[in-house]
């Protein structure tokens, strides 16, 4: 019993001394790897791919909320998978939802959020 307590204390002491980035990366585990390889995407990644990187942070955040709402509607109220990531401007560690690149919720939200509606119309015009 005493060995277990000592091992736990050593683990906690080691965890306190690791870098913050390593700690959050460990918490995210496989999900962070899937985001890095492109199997899962954040809402900001989709906006960057569509050329909307000039949107304000507040608008990107509202787009993410629209995506989450569309995802919940399509999946009986369930939330998407979350991952720890560093905010691109503040550097703080935040918890964000990630989605499959072809998830319909990403594109439904593009249409339902008025600040990103122009991206959908431009894509349809190019295809026609």
N, C-alpha and C positions, 0 to 999 in steps of 0.2 A: 504494500500500500504506500509506503514511504517513497519508493522509487517512482511510482506514478505521479505523486505530488511534485517531486523534484523535476521530473520530465516536463510536467505542465508548466512549472515556474520557469524553467529554461526556455521553453517555447514562447511563453509570453514575453520574457526578457528579450529574446531574439526578435520577436515581432515588433517590439517597441523601437528597436534600433535600426530596422530596415528603412529604406527610402520609401516615401509615400507612394511614388509611382509603382514600385514593386508590390506594395501591399494591395493597391487597388487592382493592379493587373492580376494578382493572385486571386482576389475576390471574384473577378470576372471570368477567369479560367478559360474554358473552351469557347465561350461566347465571344470574348475579345479576339481570339484567334479567327473565328468565323467572320468577324467584322473586318479584320485585317486582310483576309483573303478574298473578300467581296461576296461571300455567301450570304451575309446579312448586311444591311445598310442602315445608317441613321438617316433621319429626315434631312439633315443638312447636307449629307452626301448626295441625295437625290436633287436637291435644289442646285448644288454646285454643278452636277452633271447637266442640268437643264439650262445653265447659264444664268441662274438667279442668285449668284453669290453676292450681288450688290444689295440685296434686301437687308434691311436693318435686323438686328438681333431679335427685337421684339416681334417683328413679322415672321421671322423663322420660327420663333417659339410658338406663335399662334398657328402656324401651319402644322407644327408637330402636334398641337392639341387637336386640330381637325383630323389629322391622320389617326390619332389614338381613338377619337370618337367613332370614326368610320370603321376602324378595326374592331372595336367593341361591338358595334352594331352587327358586323358580319360574323363574329365568333361568340355569340350568346353571352356577351358581357365580360369575356375574358380579356385580360391585358396581354400585350405583347411581351416578349422577352426583354429584359433590361440589362444594360451593361454600364460599368463605370467608365467615364471618359473625361478628359480634361477639356474644360471650356476653352474655345479658341481665342477669346479676348481677355478673359479674367484669369485664366490658368487654374481656376478652382476645379476640384473633382466633382462631377455631377453624375447623376443616374439618368440615363436616357433609354427610351425604347428603341429596339432595332427590329427590322422587318426583312422579309425576303424581298429581293430586288423587283420581283414581278407581282408583289402583293397589290391587289386592287385597291386597298385602302389608301395607298400612296397617291394613286391617280384620281381617286374619288375626291380626296382632300384638295388636290390641285384645282379641281373644278368648283368645289363648294366654298373655298376660301377666296374672298374677292381680291386679295393682294397677289394671288398666284394664278388667277383665272386667265390672265393674258398669256401665260406659258402654254396652257392647253390650246388656246385658239391659235397661237403661232405654230404649234406642232401640227395641228390639223391643216392649216393653210399650206405648210410645206409638203405634206403628204398628198394633198389633192392635185 
